Amino acid sequence: MLWGVGALGVDPLAVILTALIIGLSAVIQCFALRYLRGDPRQLWWVVWANLLTGVSTVMVNAQTAIVFAATWIAAGACLVALLNIYRGTPGAREGARRAALRFALGDIGLVAAVVVLVVHAGHDIRLADLAAVAAGLPPAMQLAVALLLVAPALSRSTQIPFHRWLPSTLTTPTPVSALLHAGVVNAGAILVIRFAPAITSQPLAMTALFVAGAATLVYASAVRLVKPDIKGRLVFSTMAQMGYMIMACGLGAFPAVLLHLVAHSFFKSSLFLGAGSGIRSRAAQRDWPAAVPRTRRVVTAAWVLAAATSVGAFFAATEVLGTRPGDPVTALIVFVIVTAGVAGARWLVTAWSPLAVLAAICAIGTLAFGYTGLLDVVAVVVPLPTAVEPVSAWFVTIPIVALGTLQVAARRGTRPSPMRARLYARLLSSSVPPISPRKELAA
């Protein structure tokens, strides 16, 4: 159901996203009052942060193509201005420049797609009527519009090949990094959901979403393992999570996309706000005694127990809750099962005890029932589009195998491996955005 007139309206999706944006912005700005106290640029931060919040709120409530595109571009401009408030710092200028360039490249695609749709219809079109308008285009033009819409979704969500801008923002104040999760870095999924009728009917566009998301997920997960700083790890963790979200868009699993968007926003913004405490905690942990090596029997038992618990918990959740998810959602549940199993096994290896085993079983069981139940709630409460030509659910095995291989390669062996050393060096160097020769000479 939709309430509202003209270019703006309120539907269940808009209500959830509006609450997310305004709620996160309010908490982050309260944090920034203390964090930036005495900073001469605090006033400008407040101005641009509120403009970004307001424009993003209008964007998620937009019901026409032109209004959505205009507010999308305005939100990108506000973010670039927010990144550039400390323009006296070379790192801030470089981050703002990279973000502006990537946003511009993606926004050109959005503007071109909207122009084609509006010219074909003869007037601004409501997003609810997008399917009929897109169906009236020639087949080649339908594909072109879908691919043009994919580009801004990838650029705003820092996906390959637009992934360089987010690591360049490491010098920005912590409140800005947290505010990115209030409908900015995750706005790519919002665009895909709103323009789904023009995207999901094109297999090539859905494949592009899946491939870009899966590649970014694997790449960012690998780089995160070698980053020595907490904020750098959080940035590449965000990039990996956005890759998972965009990959889910390619599968057409939009309930999982929305659930991930909201949960990740709250979780990762809180991690950014607590980065200072994390640094102090890590510093204290350096003085802890070395962990006791575990026997092979304990390691095997931990992995077997974690794997069996993950599979059994999710199977029990689907049976008890009576859910029958489709193939795309089932594929993502398999992905979550593998992730939960790996995380549980790693924790059990380090903290093996009867109490740890009980805690792991309870934690994985809570995750299984919570994730499965929330997927059902989202699917019922929020009317989301249905993909016409999603990517095959079997494609999820590709990033699962890639991440599993990465996990094995990251394990510390008794002898140094030349392959691991080369991989470490390449990942570490790729995590630092390249500087143009002109800038190096100027420095």
Steps between C-alpha positions, in 0.01 A plus 500: 500500500618849414407824673588835351444710195719617217870422499525386865320222681523267796500123465634231739843508338518879530396484867778251585767691310389837638518368856843355426641823355356741758569268795862437407561864416364612838722258693809584294449874534467465878831313493653770279411774749760354735738365236535834316476729802735793447560412134478815282323302224230358726234740374561402138485134598159553659372690195607242243403204720147633537476580129613146419244359744218713358579426137536125568164502679333664202671251268360192674151656491524599132231344282604632160813441295606865469465573872692186591781585256519862617519409868745216425738747337446754779583237764825422320589869483430543874722205582785638289466836678501319835816313405662827394438710812862434602628592155825628653597135548635326185327174597162671530539671163599173335206314657251766390647504149481124458146486636386784272651330193346160572164650586500707180575196285213307655258794505546552127347155452207581728430831323522334158261220601248742651516723192428203273205389713355851537536582129334172407209566739475869414492602868648419838409142588399354832721215616186288541444533122860425409432145382247610238721783374811281479308225321408746227865558406675300228684193638844652442396820676358303794840334547680833469277662762550207739879517468496878540309456826747239625793743468387752769404216734854361476673837530309617808543162672879503433496188282761395249595688277394807706646370826791742549305788650408349837857407610600856411269635771698352790622845605147631542367544856343192656144649502518537121602134462205400717259730314588326174282212614188715526380448145819602320742213445205258501293715265585270209255241628233769545540599135481138382184438703328819381595446133468120512234480225753642254793287624381157610361406158848517343724197569815690405427777750429250777820315415695826515362567848587151620851493351591847630363420845668160526834632374490791745404266785799273441745783429404711802495197730854416393630856545336526841719214625820698439394849611691592816269785614153461648332766286653353185362158592156652560507674161583182310252307712235752388607451139468123538157530660384727217628237259282240673202738476550569128557129437164433666345757266631301205333190646172692532482425875362842591367409849853395593637817340279726712568302819873518437486870416334593829694260724836590350431873532440483874777250565780659297424860598524395867838337427629821344379706795675256734824486302685695770399250766601221265850643470538512878369144529744369239786680674412329827477160330863524389603442861293183532685168513525307175215263424557135579536297177211262447540135411385370168220312672362820654523688171320221314230477767447877490452507124273196493287631785469847348408364157242257639349767725468750214334258261272355768398839639396643164320180402314504831415867454339444160305202630381659825411834341344330199691713249550395140748751358560516128825400335671845529428532872596136556833566331566791735400286798763248389749788488402601854527137617857479372588836655349405836680166493839656429455771764381249758786261428765772526359614834475146637860428407618797708259451793434125512306403810154358585373852565638623167330211318168586663544870418581421136192278463276768653651776287470309171147388588395857578652617172321228303155564645545877502623524141239261361216661694599855407515403132138386524397818681666722239343304214153539654517859629690668216374453142822443307549432128541152361791437268403381153842380387716449813841340493499126572520429872780251430730795425527559875738204517763709317556762774460230767784296347710815449455608862574146619822496300589838647436365849736208440768727349479736798572227755838530662721207426815384674717619209487825303350452158621705199148491356350639822767769513428610143124494563543705817712761319258531210196535723668755723614712205158482335338632819681833457339714227760588234625858472538657157860577386419872495404492868814306588717761329313779674557335835 
